[in-house]
Amino acid sequence: MNDDQRQLANAYLDAADRWLLAQPEVQAHVRYMDDIVVWCATRTDAMAVFARFAPWLEAAWGLRLKPPR
């Protein structure tokens, strides 16, 4: 990624950061450019957040997440 791409990723994904932090299941998260790691108490909680986050991200920005591992 070049500097312009990094700045664009940060601008786009700032709203995603705020959305994630507003979710009660999310205990913490870290984002570096377009990579996001989310911590939840259980895998079930994490999958519930993913199920809500993926459609939000696509509707808000037209972005799609890779399937969870």
C-alpha positions as CSV (number, residue, x, y, z in Angstrom):
1,M,0.0,0.0,0.0
2,N,1.2,3.5,-0.8
3,D,0.6,6.5,1.5
4,D,-2.5,7.6,-0.4
5,Q,-4.1,4.1,0.0
6,R,-3.2,4.1,3.7
7,Q,-4.9,7.4,4.2
8,L,-8.0,6.3,2.2
9,A,-8.2,3.1,4.2
10,N,-8.0,5.0,7.5
11,A,-10.7,7.4,6.3
12,Y,-13.1,4.7,5.2
13,L,-12.6,2.4,8.1
14,D,-12.8,5.0,10.9
15,A,-16.5,4.5,10.8
16,A,-16.0,0.8,11.0
17,D,-13.9,1.2,14.1
18,R,-16.6,3.2,15.8
19,W,-19.3,0.7,14.8
20,L,-17.3,-2.2,16.3
21,L,-16.6,-0.3,19.5
22,A,-20.3,0.3,19.9
23,Q,-21.1,-3.5,19.9
24,P,-21.5,-4.9,23.4
25,E,-19.8,-8.2,22.5
26,V,-16.6,-6.5,21.3
27,Q,-14.1,-6.4,24.1
28,A,-11.3,-4.9,22.0
29,H,-10.2,-4.6,18.4
30,V,-7.1,-3.6,16.5
31,R,-7.0,-2.4,12.9
32,Y,-3.9,-1.9,10.7
33,M,-4.9,-0.5,7.4
34,D,-7.6,-2.9,6.2
35,D,-6.9,-5.8,8.6
36,I,-9.1,-5.9,11.6
37,V,-8.9,-8.3,14.6
38,V,-11.8,-8.4,17.0
39,W,-11.8,-9.9,20.5
40,C,-15.0,-11.2,22.0
41,A,-15.6,-13.4,25.1
42,T,-16.7,-16.4,22.9
43,R,-16.6,-17.5,19.3
44,T,-20.4,-17.3,19.3
45,D,-20.2,-13.6,20.2
46,A,-17.6,-13.0,17.5
47,M,-19.7,-14.7,14.9
48,A,-22.7,-12.7,15.9
49,V,-20.7,-9.5,15.5
50,F,-19.4,-10.7,12.1
51,A,-23.0,-11.5,11.0
52,R,-24.0,-7.9,11.7
53,F,-20.8,-6.2,10.6
54,A,-20.5,-7.8,7.2
55,P,-23.8,-6.4,5.9
56,W,-23.2,-3.0,7.6
57,L,-19.8,-2.7,5.9
58,E,-21.2,-3.6,2.5
59,A,-24.1,-1.3,2.8
60,A,-22.0,1.6,4.1
61,W,-19.0,1.4,1.9
62,G,-19.6,-1.4,-0.6
63,L,-16.8,-3.5,1.0
64,R,-16.9,-7.2,1.6
65,L,-15.2,-9.2,4.4
66,K,-13.4,-12.5,3.9
67,P,-15.2,-15.4,5.5
68,P,-14.2,-16.0,9.2
69,R,-11.6,-18.7,9.9
